[in-house]
């Protein structure tokens, strides 16, 4: 018996439009199909869609047995053949996948198996600068350093006013290398002090009068609630690539018992939620960590190479352990970091290529692209462009599956809190 045959039998028994989870329950109860995968719901849903009226994906079958109604499916022969499903009730396939994936994430959460990986997108939701904006802010510090006699350059002997410094800062931005990591190395080598660099980064992140400022967002608030939902369910661990302590501030408000970990010799308390800062830690209201030699701020090419080349660094081992032992949800990450992709690849191999993790990612919107690309997209038909975009996103899904990750798509960053609410509730 094929998967879609089992789904047909299940819908006949249910005799009503049903969700993939309801169909799966009937299939398994009756033993109509044996799934040789952990992603049973995903395999079943894809089989139904291939044989669904109106589905035109690359894997679509010529035989159609199913109709989609909202987030449910029914058999064509259980409805009048003339039935017309209103367009507004037909959701794109990626939205259907998202519903299934959110349910799977929720199940992992309720089994205490879920860990979080957080990136810059989480902090930027609270008004923090992006990586490029952070580099822009640090340009001023570089000009100040060049004007200092200790730097040993010619600029220190010149009279430089405030406007001159602004012009040179803008000039520095235009002369930067294409690679953000190399740019960061240039800034770090010019500043030439671990403590000074940490202080400049802190100032660029939190701004002036940082002790009086409050940074918050719906995403951070719901992440904090997710970490220990009313004491009933809990997140296993958090791995963050951000220097800031915005998550910890929100955890304290819930409250959630946690501990911050940013170096190898930190002893983990099993009753506390560990928040691993694998790229360094610069909390808003405590500057004493700036001077800690153990606090490796992974900012530049040199520091990056230190982490990348040391397979046994606590940062790499921590990430590997969390990926191996838990189901992980990635939020606010572009997933382009080579070291992370290397770790994901190793972890996927050790997990026997199981696709068990999830990443929230924004779908490509050609309305926001550059003028050059807009000209290109106007040269082909809308239908062809839509087909291209579908295949582009499908290709991304297949690529991430190789790293053991399913993509949970969204169109706007404002959707992230709503996704987190669905997991919490």
C-alpha positions as CSV (number, residue, x, y, z in Angstrom):
1,X,0.0,0.0,0.0
2,X,1.3,3.5,-0.9
3,X,1.2,6.4,1.5
4,X,-1.6,8.2,-0.4
5,X,-3.6,4.9,-0.4
6,X,-3.4,4.9,3.4
7,X,-4.4,8.5,3.5
8,X,-7.5,7.8,1.3
9,X,-8.6,5.0,3.6
10,X,-8.1,7.3,6.7
11,X,-10.2,10.1,5.2
12,X,-12.9,7.6,4.3
13,X,-13.0,6.4,7.9
14,X,-12.9,10.0,9.3
15,X,-15.6,11.0,6.8
16,X,-14.9,14.7,7.3
17,X,-12.2,17.2,6.3
18,X,-9.2,16.4,8.5
19,X,-5.7,17.7,9.3
20,X,-2.5,15.7,8.5
21,X,-2.1,14.8,12.2
22,X,-5.7,13.4,12.3
23,X,-5.0,11.4,9.1
24,X,-1.7,10.1,10.5
25,X,-3.3,8.9,13.7
26,X,-5.8,6.8,11.8
27,X,-3.1,5.4,9.4
28,X,-0.9,4.4,12.4
29,X,-3.8,3.0,14.4
30,X,-4.8,0.7,11.6
31,X,-1.3,-0.1,10.6
32,X,-1.9,0.8,7.0
33,X,1.6,2.1,6.4
34,X,5.0,1.8,8.1
35,X,7.0,5.0,8.1
36,X,10.8,4.5,8.1
37,X,11.4,8.1,9.2
38,X,11.0,10.4,12.2
39,X,9.3,13.0,10.0
40,X,6.1,10.9,9.5
41,X,3.8,14.0,9.3
42,X,6.1,15.6,6.7
43,X,6.2,12.6,4.5
44,X,2.5,12.0,4.7
45,X,1.6,15.7,4.0
46,X,3.9,15.7,0.9
47,X,2.3,12.5,-0.4
48,X,-1.1,14.0,0.0
49,X,-0.1,17.3,-1.8
50,X,1.4,15.5,-4.7
51,X,-2.1,14.1,-5.4
52,X,-4.0,17.2,-4.4
53,X,-6.1,19.1,-6.9
54,X,-4.6,22.5,-7.6
55,X,-1.0,21.5,-6.6
56,X,1.4,22.3,-9.4
57,X,4.8,21.7,-7.7
58,X,7.7,19.9,-9.4
59,X,6.6,16.6,-7.6
60,X,2.9,16.9,-8.5
61,X,1.3,13.7,-9.7
62,X,-1.2,13.4,-12.5
63,X,-3.6,11.4,-10.3
64,X,-5.7,13.7,-8.0
65,X,-7.5,12.3,-5.0
66,X,-7.5,15.2,-2.5
67,X,-8.8,18.7,-2.0
68,X,-7.4,21.3,0.4
69,X,-9.8,23.2,2.7
70,X,-7.9,25.6,4.9
71,X,-5.5,23.5,6.9
72,X,-7.5,20.3,6.2
73,X,-7.8,17.8,3.4
74,X,-10.8,15.9,2.0
75,X,-11.4,13.4,-0.8
76,X,-12.5,14.7,-4.1
77,X,-15.2,11.9,-4.4
78,X,-16.5,12.9,-0.9
79,X,-17.5,16.3,-2.3
80,X,-19.6,17.2,-5.3
81,X,-17.3,17.2,-8.4
82,X,-18.4,20.8,-9.1
83,X,-17.1,22.0,-5.7
84,X,-15.1,25.2,-6.1
85,X,-12.8,26.0,-3.2
86,X,-12.6,29.8,-2.7
87,X,-9.1,31.0,-3.5
88,X,-8.7,32.7,-0.1
89,X,-9.0,29.3,1.6
90,X,-6.2,27.8,-0.3
91,X,-2.9,28.4,1.4
92,X,0.5,28.2,-0.2
93,X,2.3,24.9,0.4
94,X,5.0,26.5,2.5
95,X,2.3,27.8,4.9
96,X,0.9,24.3,5.2
97,X,4.4,23.1,6.0
98,X,4.8,25.8,8.6
99,X,1.7,24.6,10.4
100,X,3.0,21.1,10.5
101,X,6.5,22.2,11.6
102,X,5.2,24.5,14.4
103,X,3.2,21.5,15.7
104,X,6.4,19.3,15.7
105,X,8.4,22.1,17.4
106,X,5.6,22.4,20.0
107,X,5.7,18.6,20.6
108,X,9.5,18.7,21.1
109,X,9.0,21.7,23.5
110,X,6.4,19.7,25.6
111,X,8.8,16.8,25.7
112,X,11.6,19.1,27.1
113,X,13.7,18.4,24.1
114,X,13.9,21.9,22.5
115,X,17.0,24.2,22.5
116,X,17.3,27.6,20.9
117,X,20.0,29.1,18.7
118,X,19.7,32.9,18.5
119,X,21.4,35.4,16.2
120,X,21.6,39.1,15.5
121,X,18.0,39.2,14.2
122,X,16.7,38.7,17.8
123,X,18.7,41.8,19.0
124,X,17.8,43.9,16.0
125,X,14.2,43.4,16.8
126,X,14.8,45.5,19.9
127,X,16.5,48.3,18.0
128,X,20.1,47.0,18.0
129,X,22.3,47.8,15.0
130,X,22.8,45.2,12.3
131,X,26.4,43.9,11.7
132,X,27.1,46.4,9.0
133,X,25.6,49.2,11.1
134,X,27.8,48.1,14.0
135,X,30.9,48.4,11.8
136,X,29.8,51.9,10.7
137,X,29.5,53.0,14.3
138,X,33.0,51.6,15.0
139,X,34.5,53.7,12.2
140,X,34.5,56.7,14.5
141,X,36.5,54.8,17.0
142,X,39.1,53.9,14.3
143,X,39.5,57.6,13.3
144,X,39.9,58.5,16.9
145,X,42.6,55.9,17.3
146,X,44.4,57.0,14.1
147,X,44.5,60.6,15.5
148,X,46.1,59.4,18.7
149,X,49.9,59.7,18.9
150,X,50.2,56.2,20.2
151,X,49.0,54.9,16.8
152,X,52.2,56.3,15.3
153,X,50.7,57.5,12.0
154,X,50.8,60.9,10.2
155,X,47.2,61.8,11.2
156,X,48.2,62.3,14.8
157,X,50.2,65.4,13.8
158,X,47.3,67.0,12.0
159,X,44.6,69.3,13.4
160,X,41.4,67.5,13.0
161,X,38.0,68.9,13.9
162,X,34.7,67.1,14.4
163,X,33.5,67.6,10.8
164,X,36.8,66.3,9.5
165,X,36.4,63.1,11.5
166,X,33.0,62.6,10.2
167,X,34.2,62.9,6.6
168,X,37.0,60.5,7.2
169,X,34.7,58.0,8.9
170,X,32.5,58.1,5.8
171,X,35.5,57.7,3.6
172,X,36.6,54.7,5.7
173,X,33.2,53.1,5.2
174,X,33.5,53.5,1.4
175,X,37.0,51.9,1.4
176,X,36.1,48.8,3.4
177,X,36.6,45.3,2.1
178,X,33.7,43.3,0.8
179,X,34.0,40.8,3.7
180,X,32.5,41.9,7.0
181,X,34.9,39.6,8.9
182,X,37.9,41.2,7.2
183,X,36.5,44.6,7.9
184,X,36.2,43.7,11.6
185,X,39.8,42.6,11.6
186,X,40.9,45.9,10.2
187,X,38.9,47.7,13.0
188,X,40.3,45.5,15.7
189,X,43.9,45.7,14.5
190,X,43.6,49.5,14.4
191,X,42.1,49.8,17.8
192,X,44.7,47.2,18.9
193,X,43.4,46.5,22.4
194,X,41.0,43.8,23.7
195,X,39.6,46.1,26.4
196,X,39.2,49.1,24.1
197,X,37.6,47.0,21.5
198,X,35.1,45.6,24.0
199,X,34.3,49.1,25.2
200,X,33.8,50.4,21.7
201,X,31.5,47.5,20.8
202,X,29.5,48.1,24.0
203,X,29.1,51.7,23.2
204,X,28.1,50.9,19.6
205,X,25.5,48.4,20.8
206,X,23.9,50.2,23.7
207,X,24.6,53.8,22.7
208,X,25.1,56.7,25.0
209,X,23.6,56.7,28.5
210,X,23.2,52.9,28.1
211,X,22.3,52.3,31.7
212,X,19.1,54.4,31.3
213,X,18.0,52.7,28.1
214,X,15.6,49.8,27.9
215,X,15.7,47.4,24.9
216,X,12.7,45.2,24.3
217,X,10.6,43.6,21.6
218,X,7.8,41.1,21.2
219,X,10.2,38.5,20.0
220,X,12.4,38.8,23.1
221,X,9.3,38.8,25.4
222,X,7.9,35.6,23.8
223,X,11.3,33.9,23.8
224,X,11.6,34.5,27.5
225,X,8.1,33.0,28.1
226,X,9.1,30.1,25.9
227,X,12.2,29.4,28.0
228,X,10.1,28.3,31.0
229,X,6.4,28.3,30.3
230,X,4.7,28.6,33.7
231,X,7.1,26.1,35.1
232,X,5.4,23.3,33.1
233,X,7.7,23.1,30.0
234,X,11.2,24.4,29.7
235,X,13.9,25.0,27.0
236,X,16.9,22.8,27.5
237,X,19.5,25.4,26.6
238,X,20.1,28.6,24.6
239,X,23.1,29.1,22.3
240,X,23.4,32.8,21.3
241,X,25.9,34.4,19.0
242,X,25.0,37.9,20.3
243,X,27.3,39.8,22.8
244,X,24.4,41.4,24.6
245,X,22.3,40.3,27.5
246,X,18.9,41.3,26.3
247,X,17.5,37.8,26.5
248,X,18.8,37.5,30.1
249,X,17.1,40.8,31.0
250,X,13.8,39.4,29.7
251,X,14.3,36.1,31.5
252,X,14.7,37.9,34.8
253,X,11.3,39.6,34.2
254,X,9.4,36.4,33.7
255,X,11.1,35.2,35.9
256,X,13.2,32.2,34.6
257,X,16.2,30.8,36.6
258,X,19.2,30.9,34.3
259,X,22.9,31.2,34.2
260,X,25.1,32.9,31.6
261,X,28.0,30.9,30.2
262,X,30.7,32.5,28.1
263,X,33.9,30.5,28.9
264,X,35.1,27.0,29.2
265,X,35.5,26.7,33.0
266,X,32.0,27.9,33.8
267,X,30.4,25.0,35.8
268,X,26.8,24.3,34.6
269,X,24.1,24.1,37.2
270,X,21.6,21.5,36.1
271,X,18.6,23.3,37.6
272,X,19.3,26.5,35.7
273,X,18.8,27.3,32.1
274,X,22.2,27.7,30.5
275,X,22.6,30.7,28.1
276,X,25.8,30.0,26.1
277,X,27.4,33.2,24.6
278,X,29.7,31.4,22.1
279,X,31.0,34.6,20.6
280,X,31.6,36.5,23.8
281,X,29.6,38.4,26.4
282,X,29.1,42.2,26.9
283,X,26.2,42.8,29.3
284,X,24.5,46.2,29.3
285,X,25.0,47.1,33.0
286,X,28.2,45.4,33.8
287,X,31.5,46.4,32.2
288,X,33.8,44.2,34.2
289,X,33.6,41.5,31.5
290,X,35.3,43.8,29.1
291,X,38.6,43.2,30.7
292,X,38.3,39.5,31.1
293,X,41.0,37.6,29.1
294,X,38.7,34.5,29.1
295,X,35.9,36.5,27.4
296,X,36.9,35.9,23.7
297,X,35.0,38.4,21.6
298,X,34.7,36.7,18.3
299,X,34.5,39.8,16.2
300,X,37.4,39.8,13.7
301,X,39.0,37.5,11.2
302,X,41.7,36.6,13.7
303,X,39.3,35.7,16.5
304,X,37.1,33.9,14.0
305,X,40.1,31.8,12.9
306,X,40.9,31.0,16.5
307,X,37.4,29.4,16.9
308,X,37.3,27.9,13.4
309,X,40.6,26.1,13.5
310,X,40.2,24.7,17.1
311,X,37.8,21.8,16.7
312,X,37.9,21.3,20.5
313,X,37.2,24.9,21.5
314,X,34.4,25.0,24.1
315,X,32.3,27.1,21.7
316,X,32.4,24.4,19.0
317,X,32.0,21.5,21.4
318,X,29.0,23.3,23.1
319,X,27.2,23.8,19.8
320,X,28.0,20.2,18.7
321,X,26.6,18.8,22.0
322,X,23.4,20.8,21.8
323,X,22.8,19.9,18.2
324,X,23.4,16.2,18.9
325,X,21.3,15.9,22.0
326,X,18.4,18.2,21.4
327,X,16.0,19.4,18.8
328,X,17.0,23.0,17.9
329,X,15.1,26.0,16.7
330,X,17.2,28.7,14.9
331,X,15.9,32.3,15.2
332,X,17.5,35.5,13.8
333,X,20.3,33.8,12.0
334,X,21.2,34.1,8.3
335,X,22.9,30.6,8.5
336,X,25.7,31.8,6.3
337,X,28.5,31.6,8.9
338,X,31.0,29.0,7.6
339,X,31.9,27.7,11.0
340,X,28.3,27.2,11.9
341,X,27.7,25.4,8.6
342,X,30.7,23.1,9.3
343,X,29.4,22.3,12.8
344,X,25.9,21.6,11.4
345,X,27.3,19.3,8.7
346,X,29.3,17.3,11.3
347,X,26.3,17.2,13.7
348,X,24.1,16.0,10.8
349,X,26.5,13.2,10.0
350,X,26.5,12.1,13.6
351,X,22.7,12.2,13.7
352,X,22.7,9.9,10.7
353,X,21.4,12.7,8.4
354,X,18.2,13.0,10.4
355,X,16.3,16.2,9.6
356,X,15.3,17.1,13.2
357,X,16.1,20.9,13.6
358,X,14.1,24.0,12.5
359,X,15.1,27.5,11.3
360,X,12.8,30.5,11.0
361,X,13.8,32.2,7.8
362,X,12.3,35.0,5.7
363,X,11.2,34.3,2.2
364,X,12.7,36.2,-0.7
365,X,10.6,39.2,-1.8
366,X,11.7,40.8,-5.1
367,X,9.9,44.0,-4.2
368,X,12.7,44.8,-1.8
369,X,15.6,44.0,-4.1
370,X,18.0,46.4,-5.8
371,X,17.0,48.5,-8.9
372,X,19.2,46.3,-11.1
373,X,17.3,43.1,-10.1
374,X,14.0,44.9,-10.4
375,X,14.9,45.6,-14.1
376,X,15.7,41.9,-14.6
377,X,12.5,40.7,-13.0
378,X,10.5,43.0,-15.3
379,X,11.9,41.2,-18.3
380,X,10.0,37.9,-17.7
381,X,6.4,37.0,-17.1
382,X,4.9,37.0,-13.6
383,X,4.1,33.3,-13.9
384,X,7.6,32.4,-14.8
385,X,9.0,34.6,-12.0
386,X,6.7,32.9,-9.5
387,X,7.8,29.5,-10.7
388,X,11.5,30.5,-10.4
389,X,10.9,31.8,-6.8
390,X,9.1,28.6,-5.8
391,X,12.0,26.5,-7.1
392,X,14.5,28.9,-5.4
393,X,12.9,28.4,-2.0
394,X,12.5,24.6,-2.7
395,X,16.2,24.4,-3.4
396,X,17.0,26.2,-0.2
397,X,14.9,23.7,1.7
398,X,16.8,20.8,0.1
399,X,20.1,22.4,1.0
400,X,19.2,23.0,4.6
401,X,17.8,19.4,4.8
402,X,21.4,18.3,4.2
403,X,22.3,20.1,7.4
404,X,19.5,18.4,9.3
405,X,17.2,21.5,9.2
406,X,13.7,22.2,8.1
407,X,12.9,25.8,7.1
408,X,9.9,27.5,8.8
409,X,9.2,30.3,6.3
410,X,7.8,33.7,7.2
411,X,7.3,36.8,5.0
412,X,7.7,39.6,7.6
413,X,9.7,39.6,10.8
414,X,6.6,40.7,12.7
415,X,5.4,37.1,12.2
416,X,8.1,35.7,14.5
417,X,6.3,36.6,17.8
418,X,3.1,35.0,16.5
419,X,5.0,31.8,15.7
420,X,6.5,31.7,19.2
421,X,3.0,32.3,20.7
422,X,1.8,29.2,18.8
423,X,4.6,27.1,20.4
424,X,4.0,28.5,23.9
425,X,0.2,28.2,23.8
